[in-house]
């Protein structure tokens, strides 16, 4: 057989077939293929298990996938991609492969695409498994795609950065250094975000800034502003890294180098724009808002039909929290039973998003308000955001109930008029400021709260009275009123007296005197 | 053509130019020098020094408590161990082992020396700063990471030795803020945990022993092993049969020759 007898291949088909065949070859021979079992094991260990340890809320699991998968995958992917990219350099075959008909850049892009494809297969396959299980377990809502998209682009970007490092600086140390540098960069982001509340929000592991994972995307739509900026950053980094490969390739012609230069500049510009946009981010009640990317439609609340428990005072929760309804009802029940029928007492408990929120400067921390009595007839607006839910991490149902008991105290505070809208933990120090010497009216309010808490089975210290949502995140241990203050002993005595009364007598006294008690016109001596 | 006369000067060589005899050095010293050069030990020392500087910079900015205070130093320690692991890669592969018994002692000595240098560099970087686990914890974690790197080098190849310590760091991250008690997550245990120290020491000793005895695995033999372990993969992948494997695995194992894929190819191939 001679070259003259070689069948002619149509030029256009040949041009289209070459990259596809190259990609197929790279897919079969890529080192990432051998990493798939390790990556799958790491996904199971570092993403799947933590996801399923959380309650079946879509937002909780989506946030876990984005942050955990990127932290675990990105360094290893960068290392393996660097190993792939340095293949020709390590084997001293750069000159050999540079004389092939296909531009070098195209061959490198095919190798990167194969590397990224295997990594994406593991990431997206694992995500599909987690989402499939969540679809069976979740009682409300649907999958969130923005965090998944950030993770997917982050995976591709890690491969691009690693591949570019390997191709441009081939050597035995390139792969480990690329992996460690990506690891350190991701770790350093956590420190950066501690010191800077605005630009650092762009950190790819950051889902919604300082918000706990269950405090957004349930009552209001998930705000995609930050995710869009992160996609811009990661996409820009990926484009710049791949463009730099084309710039470094000696062959390919002017137009190919021009394309590579354009891609590099566009990538750098996109990344810079994303960081600039993150600098304008502000923490609002339902997530991070970037004005230039914000869609006003995201501010409308999500409609839902609450699930309610049949009790004397109905307790209604958002359907995503339906599994926690028995715990919430059982924990709030004793206090609600104690105050049922009292004027100003709630006739219904409704879960709400966030009653109030205060950001701590320099922007890395927020405090949520506690329950609020509102409306006519009075409804208790109960936010569960900020509490560690049962099943979240290692939190047991008993620990969740323990946190809710602090809400009981807040309900009593609100009933007797001790609570403030934002809660006493507001302030940069997070400390509760309780005067050592209470006014006579406030002392009576404290005594009544102590007594009713004792009757309801709550073991509240003096420091937990008058403190709203004390058990929530981001609050430090507050100093209570000084034990040696002149009114302390008399307060305790009044509380003991009131708790010792029969239930009917207590109820009757509250019905008659609650208005005066709330106005601060009742003194300790007037408590029976 | 014979070898006769090969030791004679070339006909074109300048007459009267004296051929300087090669200076005789101690063969052991020369072997050691060539070994160090072939392993890029100098570059490794530079990487270790850079790791010490990086640790110092990180400790300056890190908070004194919390997960980040432990995570970043651990990552840098794993990076130093990974650098030690990739120095074990031999450019000559298995033929090097036939050169003599001294190579394995060189492997042992160089690995120990680099581990010591890594500890020195990182301890110097942490001097005067607050390292969450202290110098004892640094010694334990670095020893364990280095053992993992050496084990990985012996099992899958020196070039990929970094995978072991870095994958282990990824596994350890959830343990840093979780109630983990197993000593095998030694990096997440307190510095005075005896079980964790024993586990890290065992890993270091076994990595060092395996690398000393067998050396870093050559990449081609790793592929051959993988294909031996997964014969079904080998049978499926031909047309298939990777070109690199054709070069490495010749003659093809009987399992492949008898495989259905191979028979099909024979049948379909025109005589």
Interface residues (C-beta under 8 A of the other chain):
Chain A: X28 X29 X31 X34 X35 X38 X42 X45 X46 X50 X71 X72 X75 X76 X79 X80 X83 X90 X171 X172 X173 X175 X176 X177 X179 X180 X183 X184 X187 X188 X190 X191 X194 X394
Chain B: X40 X43 X44 X47 X54 X58 X61 X62 X63 X67 X68 X71 X72 X75 X76 X78 X79 X82 X83 X85 X86 X87 X89 X158 X159 X160 X161 X162 X163 X166 X167 X169 X170 X171 X173 X174 X178 X179 X226 X237 X242 X244
